[in-house]
């Protein structure tokens, strides 16, 4: 009897059975099933009270009293999850159409990984100010400004660091200018990369980005990288010819300034293919162990490589959401023949990447969902749901995939005290679904409403955002 009493008391406390007085709220979401993305449990028939931008209380609907004047949302038969994150986007130059679509698809947080603008940090800082002032509707926004790369840089707007001293100076400038993290890139030398990582550690700013091609992935992990984007790091770690391929990459860098686009891009991905073609499964374990031991997180961005242009261009709903200029650009690219060339190079790489992702997941390495939004054929928001399905295809459970876009980003980005869960005291970034995503990850698309920083957007409002995006520039 004692044990039964204790169990009942704990359960009652968790479900707010005790009388704690009336909840304060501007809005109450009633009769919802809350999904705990931490352990996968379901809490049916709950009422979630929101005041301002915070969840003030969660109570069983049978015992919940909605304050007079509060807006009531009947969520009977629906599921409530934390707002979704796309942890790898390039949206700073396209907020007019990226942001409405991201929100419409339930993405309430993004990490912007680079802008090609010469004034990238000023641009991203301005976006943060506009969001804070509510002059701009969009997801919460983490950003680095420009990437730090070696010579020659791949992208416009890059901060070039050819020496350790230049690397340290770049970190100091970006940290002082308001960057949320440092993004490193492919062409950095090992010495310069290590100096960047050391200076960032000294300044208390995280290092994210590509595992530089000239840096063994075990060294990058040991240096304290927080996240590694894509799967090129472990691809290099699995290669039986890593040392000679680094020499080939050094030779490619000397040639790259003379190569026009797309030859430069094709040349780079042929090198990536060479890393993949020399894969020795026995060598992969060292990279997995190094990542796991150092607490490195990986953002695979599968959808950036697996998206089918013809499927996107044949989707009338997707096309209607795009600004006409973007629609025309993607149509022209699909007709150019470049996609077929890239597929012939990358299709075998993708299969190895899938296996590498399975090894990372099995080895306990944290995974975040990210899309590399900004690349062609990636529809903002919709591509994040495609990425979740890709993660399930490589072995994550629906719960683990959902966690990769909710709780995991909150933890990795140091925001778990306010985001990543449907719980009292948390920021009200929420998505209301018509179907359970734990049954089928594709159910994350069944969006009935989104709450963005306490602002409730019903299906009609979300449809208006999609229409707004098509007029964006």
C-alpha positions as CSV (number, residue, x, y, z in Angstrom):
1,X,0.0,0.0,0.0
2,X,2.8,2.4,0.9
3,X,4.5,1.9,-2.5
4,X,1.1,2.4,-4.3
5,X,0.6,5.6,-2.4
6,X,4.1,6.9,-3.3
7,X,3.6,6.0,-6.9
8,X,0.3,7.8,-7.0
9,X,1.8,10.9,-5.3
10,X,4.6,11.1,-7.8
11,X,2.3,10.7,-10.7
12,X,-0.1,13.2,-9.3
13,X,2.7,15.7,-8.8
14,X,4.0,15.3,-12.3
15,X,0.5,15.8,-13.7
16,X,-0.3,18.8,-11.4
17,X,-3.1,17.0,-9.5
18,X,-2.5,19.2,-6.4
19,X,-4.3,22.5,-6.3
20,X,-1.8,25.2,-7.0
21,X,-4.3,27.9,-7.6
22,X,-5.5,29.4,-10.9
23,X,-3.0,29.5,-13.8
24,X,-2.2,32.9,-15.4
25,X,-2.5,32.8,-19.1
26,X,-3.3,34.8,-22.2
27,X,-3.9,31.6,-24.1
28,X,-4.7,28.0,-23.2
29,X,-4.2,25.0,-25.4
30,X,-6.6,22.4,-24.1
31,X,-6.9,18.6,-24.4
32,X,-3.5,18.2,-26.1
33,X,-1.3,15.2,-26.0
34,X,2.1,16.4,-25.0
35,X,5.1,14.4,-26.4
36,X,8.1,14.3,-24.1
37,X,10.9,14.3,-26.7
38,X,13.4,13.3,-23.9
39,X,11.9,9.9,-23.2
40,X,9.1,9.5,-25.7
41,X,6.3,9.4,-23.2
42,X,2.9,10.8,-24.0
43,X,0.8,12.9,-21.6
44,X,-2.8,12.9,-22.9
45,X,-5.5,15.5,-22.3
46,X,-3.3,18.2,-21.0
47,X,-3.9,22.0,-20.9
48,X,-0.9,24.2,-21.6
49,X,-1.2,27.8,-20.3
50,X,0.9,30.5,-22.0
51,X,1.3,34.1,-20.9
52,X,3.6,36.4,-22.9
53,X,6.2,34.1,-24.4
54,X,6.4,31.5,-21.5
55,X,4.5,28.4,-20.6
56,X,3.2,29.3,-17.1
57,X,1.5,26.0,-16.2
58,X,0.6,22.5,-17.6
59,X,-2.3,20.7,-16.0
60,X,-4.7,17.8,-16.7
61,X,-7.6,19.3,-18.6
62,X,-10.1,17.8,-16.2
63,X,-8.5,19.9,-13.4
64,X,-7.6,23.0,-15.5
65,X,-9.4,26.3,-15.1
66,X,-8.9,28.7,-17.9
67,X,-8.7,32.3,-16.8
68,X,-11.4,34.6,-17.9
69,X,-10.4,36.4,-21.1
70,X,-7.8,33.9,-22.2
71,X,-7.9,32.6,-25.8
72,X,-8.8,28.9,-25.8
73,X,-7.4,26.5,-28.5
74,X,-9.1,23.1,-28.5
75,X,-6.3,20.6,-29.3
76,X,-8.4,17.5,-28.9
77,X,-6.8,14.6,-30.8
78,X,-3.7,16.6,-31.5
79,X,-0.1,16.3,-30.4
80,X,2.1,19.1,-29.0
81,X,5.9,19.1,-29.5
82,X,8.6,21.7,-29.0
83,X,9.4,24.0,-32.0
84,X,11.7,22.5,-34.6
85,X,15.3,23.6,-35.4
86,X,17.1,23.6,-38.7
87,X,20.7,23.6,-37.4
88,X,22.4,24.4,-40.7
89,X,20.9,27.2,-42.9
90,X,22.2,30.0,-45.1
91,X,19.2,32.4,-44.8
92,X,20.6,35.8,-43.9
93,X,20.4,37.1,-47.4
94,X,16.9,35.6,-48.1
95,X,14.9,36.3,-44.9
96,X,12.0,37.8,-47.0
97,X,11.1,34.3,-48.2
98,X,13.0,31.9,-46.0
99,X,11.6,33.1,-42.7
100,X,7.9,32.9,-43.6
101,X,8.3,29.4,-44.9
102,X,10.5,28.2,-42.0
103,X,7.8,29.3,-39.5
104,X,5.0,27.9,-41.6
105,X,6.7,24.5,-41.4
106,X,7.2,24.6,-37.7
107,X,10.8,25.7,-37.6
108,X,11.2,28.1,-34.7
109,X,15.0,28.2,-34.5
110,X,17.8,28.2,-37.0
111,X,21.6,28.4,-37.0
112,X,22.8,30.5,-39.9
113,X,26.2,29.2,-41.0
114,X,27.5,31.8,-43.5
115,X,26.5,34.7,-45.6
116,X,28.4,35.7,-48.8
117,X,27.8,39.4,-48.1
118,X,30.9,41.4,-47.5
119,X,29.3,42.7,-44.4
120,X,28.0,39.4,-43.1
121,X,28.3,40.1,-39.4
122,X,26.6,43.4,-39.7
123,X,23.8,41.7,-41.7
124,X,23.3,38.9,-39.2
125,X,23.4,41.4,-36.3
126,X,20.8,43.5,-38.0
127,X,18.5,40.5,-38.4
128,X,18.8,39.7,-34.7
129,X,17.9,43.3,-33.8
130,X,14.9,43.2,-36.1
131,X,13.7,39.9,-34.6
132,X,14.1,41.2,-31.0
133,X,12.2,44.4,-31.9
134,X,9.5,42.3,-33.5
135,X,10.0,44.2,-36.8
136,X,10.6,40.8,-38.5
137,X,8.7,37.5,-38.0
138,X,11.1,34.6,-38.1
139,X,12.7,31.8,-36.1
140,X,15.2,32.5,-33.3
141,X,18.5,33.1,-35.1
142,X,22.0,32.1,-34.2
143,X,24.7,33.2,-36.6
144,X,28.5,33.3,-37.1
145,X,28.7,36.1,-39.7
146,X,31.4,35.0,-42.2
147,X,33.3,31.7,-42.2
148,X,37.1,31.6,-41.6
149,X,38.9,29.7,-44.4
150,X,42.4,29.3,-45.8
151,X,43.5,30.4,-49.2
152,X,42.0,30.3,-51.7
153,X,38.6,30.7,-50.0
154,X,35.6,28.9,-51.5
155,X,33.0,31.6,-50.9
156,X,32.7,35.4,-51.2
157,X,32.5,37.2,-47.9
158,X,35.0,34.8,-46.2
159,X,37.6,35.9,-43.7
160,X,40.9,34.4,-45.0
161,X,43.4,33.2,-42.4
162,X,46.7,31.8,-43.9
163,X,48.7,31.9,-40.6
164,X,48.0,31.1,-37.0
165,X,48.2,34.8,-36.2
166,X,45.6,35.7,-38.8
167,X,43.4,32.9,-37.4
168,X,43.6,34.3,-33.9
169,X,42.9,37.8,-35.1
170,X,39.8,36.6,-37.0
171,X,38.4,34.9,-33.9
172,X,39.0,38.0,-31.8
173,X,37.3,40.3,-34.4
174,X,34.2,38.0,-34.8
175,X,33.8,37.4,-31.1
176,X,34.0,41.1,-30.4
177,X,31.6,41.8,-33.2
178,X,28.8,39.6,-31.8
179,X,29.2,36.3,-33.6
180,X,27.5,33.4,-31.7
181,X,30.1,30.9,-32.9
182,X,33.1,30.6,-35.2
183,X,32.7,28.6,-38.4
184,X,35.8,27.0,-39.8
185,X,36.1,25.8,-43.4
186,X,37.9,23.4,-45.7
187,X,41.2,25.0,-46.7
188,X,42.5,25.9,-43.3
189,X,45.9,24.4,-42.5
190,X,46.3,22.3,-39.4
191,X,48.4,24.9,-37.7
192,X,46.0,27.8,-38.4
193,X,43.0,25.7,-37.4
194,X,44.5,24.7,-34.1
195,X,45.3,28.4,-33.4
196,X,41.7,29.3,-34.2
197,X,40.4,26.6,-31.9
198,X,42.7,27.7,-29.1
199,X,41.8,31.3,-29.4
200,X,38.1,30.5,-29.5
201,X,38.4,28.4,-26.4
202,X,40.2,31.3,-24.7
203,X,37.4,33.7,-25.8
204,X,34.7,31.3,-24.7
205,X,33.1,31.0,-28.2
206,X,32.2,27.7,-29.8
207,X,33.9,26.4,-33.0
208,X,31.6,24.8,-35.5
209,X,31.9,24.0,-39.2
210,X,33.6,21.8,-41.7
211,X,36.3,19.5,-40.6
212,X,39.2,21.1,-42.6
213,X,40.5,18.8,-45.3
214,X,44.1,19.2,-44.0
215,X,43.1,18.3,-40.4
216,X,42.8,14.7,-39.3
217,X,39.3,14.4,-37.7
218,X,40.7,13.1,-34.5
219,X,42.8,16.3,-34.2
220,X,39.7,18.4,-34.9
221,X,37.7,16.6,-32.2
222,X,40.5,16.9,-29.7
223,X,40.8,20.6,-30.4
224,X,37.3,21.1,-29.2
225,X,35.0,21.5,-32.2
226,X,31.4,21.7,-31.0
227,X,29.8,20.6,-34.3
228,X,31.1,19.1,-37.5
229,X,28.9,19.8,-40.5
230,X,28.1,17.2,-43.1
231,X,30.0,13.9,-43.0
232,X,33.2,14.7,-44.8
233,X,35.1,14.5,-41.5
234,X,34.4,10.9,-40.9
235,X,34.8,10.2,-44.6
236,X,38.4,11.4,-44.3
237,X,38.8,9.4,-41.1
238,X,37.7,6.2,-42.9
239,X,40.1,6.7,-45.8
240,X,43.0,4.3,-46.2
241,X,44.8,7.0,-48.2
242,X,44.1,10.0,-46.1
243,X,47.7,11.3,-46.1
244,X,48.2,11.2,-49.9
245,X,44.8,12.7,-50.5
246,X,45.6,15.6,-48.3
247,X,48.6,16.2,-50.5
248,X,46.3,16.0,-53.6
249,X,44.0,18.6,-51.9
250,X,46.9,20.9,-51.3
251,X,47.8,20.7,-55.0
252,X,44.1,21.3,-55.9
253,X,44.1,24.5,-53.8
254,X,47.0,25.9,-55.8
255,X,45.1,25.3,-59.0
256,X,41.7,26.5,-57.7
257,X,42.1,30.3,-58.3
258,X,42.4,29.5,-62.1
259,X,39.4,27.2,-62.2
260,X,36.0,28.8,-63.2
261,X,32.7,27.6,-61.7
262,X,31.5,24.9,-61.9
263,X,34.8,23.2,-62.6
264,X,36.1,24.3,-59.2
265,X,33.1,22.7,-57.5
266,X,33.3,19.5,-59.6
267,X,37.1,19.2,-58.8
268,X,36.4,19.5,-55.1
269,X,33.7,16.9,-55.1
270,X,35.9,14.5,-57.1
271,X,38.4,14.7,-54.3
272,X,35.6,14.0,-51.8
273,X,34.7,11.0,-54.0
274,X,38.4,9.8,-53.8
275,X,38.2,9.9,-50.0
276,X,35.1,7.9,-50.1
277,X,36.3,5.4,-52.6
278,X,39.3,4.6,-50.4
279,X,37.0,3.8,-47.4
280,X,38.3,1.2,-45.0
281,X,35.6,0.3,-42.5
282,X,38.2,-0.7,-39.9
283,X,39.5,2.9,-39.9
284,X,36.2,4.5,-39.2
285,X,36.1,3.4,-35.5
286,X,38.9,5.8,-34.5
287,X,37.0,8.8,-35.8
288,X,33.7,7.7,-34.1
289,X,35.6,7.1,-30.8
290,X,37.3,10.5,-31.1
291,X,34.0,12.3,-31.7
292,X,32.2,10.5,-28.9
293,X,35.0,11.1,-26.4
294,X,35.3,14.8,-27.2
295,X,31.5,15.4,-27.2
296,X,31.5,16.4,-30.9
297,X,28.1,16.7,-32.5
298,X,27.5,15.9,-36.2
299,X,25.0,17.6,-38.6
300,X,24.8,15.3,-41.6
301,X,22.6,17.5,-43.9
302,X,21.7,14.5,-46.0
303,X,18.9,16.3,-47.9
304,X,21.3,18.7,-49.5
305,X,22.9,15.8,-51.3
306,X,19.8,13.5,-51.8
307,X,17.2,16.1,-52.9
308,X,15.8,15.3,-56.3
309,X,15.4,18.4,-58.5
310,X,12.7,16.9,-60.6
311,X,10.6,16.0,-57.6
312,X,10.8,19.5,-56.2
313,X,10.1,21.1,-59.6
314,X,7.2,18.8,-60.1
315,X,5.6,19.7,-56.8
316,X,3.1,22.4,-57.6
317,X,2.6,23.4,-54.0
318,X,6.4,23.8,-53.4
319,X,6.7,25.9,-56.6
320,X,3.9,28.2,-55.5
321,X,5.7,28.9,-52.3
322,X,8.8,30.1,-54.1
323,X,9.5,33.6,-55.4
324,X,9.3,33.7,-59.2
325,X,13.0,34.5,-59.5
326,X,14.0,31.5,-57.4
327,X,11.7,29.3,-59.3
328,X,13.3,30.4,-62.6
329,X,16.8,29.9,-61.2
330,X,16.1,26.4,-60.1
331,X,14.4,25.5,-63.3
332,X,17.4,26.8,-65.3
333,X,19.9,24.9,-63.1
334,X,17.9,21.6,-63.6
335,X,18.1,22.1,-67.4
336,X,21.9,22.7,-67.4
337,X,22.9,19.1,-66.9
338,X,25.1,19.9,-63.9
339,X,22.9,17.8,-61.5
340,X,23.6,14.7,-63.6
341,X,27.3,15.3,-63.4
342,X,27.2,15.8,-59.6
343,X,25.0,12.7,-59.2
344,X,27.5,10.6,-61.1
345,X,30.2,11.8,-58.7
346,X,28.3,11.8,-55.4
347,X,25.9,8.9,-55.4
348,X,28.4,6.4,-54.2
349,X,29.6,8.9,-51.6
350,X,26.1,9.2,-50.2
351,X,25.8,5.5,-49.7
352,X,29.1,5.5,-47.7
353,X,27.9,8.6,-45.8
354,X,24.7,6.7,-44.8
355,X,26.9,3.9,-43.4
356,X,29.1,6.4,-41.6
357,X,26.1,8.1,-40.0
358,X,24.9,4.7,-38.7
359,X,28.4,4.2,-37.2
360,X,28.3,7.6,-35.5
361,X,24.8,7.0,-34.2
362,X,25.6,3.5,-32.9
363,X,28.8,5.0,-31.3
364,X,26.7,7.5,-29.2
365,X,27.6,10.6,-31.2
366,X,24.9,13.3,-31.0
367,X,23.1,14.1,-34.2
368,X,21.4,17.4,-35.1
369,X,19.0,17.9,-38.0
370,X,20.1,20.5,-40.5
371,X,19.5,20.9,-44.2
372,X,22.1,23.3,-45.7
373,X,19.2,25.5,-46.7
374,X,20.3,28.1,-49.3
375,X,21.4,25.4,-51.7
376,X,19.2,24.8,-54.8
377,X,16.0,22.8,-54.5
378,X,15.8,23.0,-50.7
379,X,12.4,24.5,-49.8
380,X,12.7,26.3,-46.5
381,X,11.1,24.4,-43.7
382,X,9.8,21.6,-45.9
383,X,13.4,20.3,-46.4
384,X,13.8,20.0,-42.6
385,X,11.0,17.5,-42.6
386,X,12.7,15.6,-45.4
387,X,15.9,15.5,-43.4
388,X,14.1,14.0,-40.5
389,X,12.9,11.2,-42.8
390,X,16.4,10.7,-44.0
391,X,17.7,10.3,-40.5
392,X,15.1,7.6,-39.8
393,X,16.1,5.9,-43.0
394,X,19.7,5.6,-41.7
395,X,18.7,4.1,-38.4
396,X,17.4,6.7,-36.0
397,X,14.1,6.0,-34.4
398,X,11.3,8.6,-35.0
399,X,11.9,9.8,-31.4
400,X,15.6,10.1,-32.0
401,X,15.0,12.0,-35.2
402,X,12.5,14.3,-33.5
403,X,15.0,14.9,-30.7
404,X,17.6,15.9,-33.3
405,X,15.5,18.9,-34.2
406,X,14.2,19.8,-30.7
407,X,16.0,18.8,-27.5
408,X,19.4,18.1,-29.0
409,X,19.8,21.6,-30.5
410,X,18.7,23.2,-27.3
411,X,21.4,21.2,-25.4
412,X,24.2,21.7,-27.9
413,X,23.5,25.4,-28.3
414,X,23.3,26.0,-24.5
415,X,19.6,26.8,-24.5
416,X,18.1,23.8,-22.7
417,X,17.0,26.0,-19.8
418,X,14.4,27.7,-22.0
419,X,13.9,25.6,-25.1
420,X,13.6,22.0,-26.3
421,X,10.7,20.8,-24.2
422,X,7.0,21.4,-23.5
423,X,7.3,22.2,-19.9
424,X,6.4,24.9,-17.3
425,X,8.7,27.9,-17.5
426,X,10.0,27.2,-21.0
427,X,9.7,29.6,-23.9
428,X,6.5,28.9,-25.9
429,X,8.0,27.7,-29.1
430,X,5.6,24.9,-30.0
431,X,4.1,22.9,-32.9
432,X,0.7,21.4,-32.8
433,X,0.3,18.3,-35.0
434,X,-2.7,16.4,-36.2
435,X,-0.9,13.0,-36.0
436,X,1.7,11.4,-33.8
437,X,5.3,11.7,-35.2
438,X,6.5,8.8,-33.0
439,X,4.3,6.5,-35.1
440,X,5.6,7.9,-38.4
441,X,8.2,10.7,-38.7
442,X,6.3,12.0,-41.7
443,X,3.6,13.1,-39.3
444,X,5.8,16.1,-38.4
445,X,4.3,17.6,-41.5
446,X,0.7,17.5,-40.2
447,X,1.0,21.0,-38.7
448,X,-2.2,22.5,-37.4
449,X,-0.6,25.5,-35.7
450,X,2.7,27.0,-34.6
451,X,3.5,29.0,-31.5
452,X,6.5,31.2,-32.1
453,X,7.9,32.9,-28.9
454,X,4.4,33.0,-27.5
455,X,2.6,34.1,-30.7
456,X,0.0,31.7,-31.8
457,X,-0.3,31.1,-35.6
458,X,-3.2,28.9,-36.7
459,X,-3.4,27.0,-40.0
460,X,-4.9,30.1,-41.7
461,X,-2.0,32.3,-40.5
462,X,0.5,29.7,-41.6
463,X,-1.0,29.5,-45.1
464,X,-0.8,33.3,-45.3
465,X,2.9,33.1,-44.5
466,X,3.4,30.6,-47.4
467,X,1.7,33.1,-49.7
468,X,3.9,35.9,-48.4
469,X,7.0,33.9,-49.1
470,X,6.1,33.6,-52.8
471,X,6.3,37.4,-53.1
472,X,9.7,37.6,-51.3
473,X,12.9,38.6,-53.0
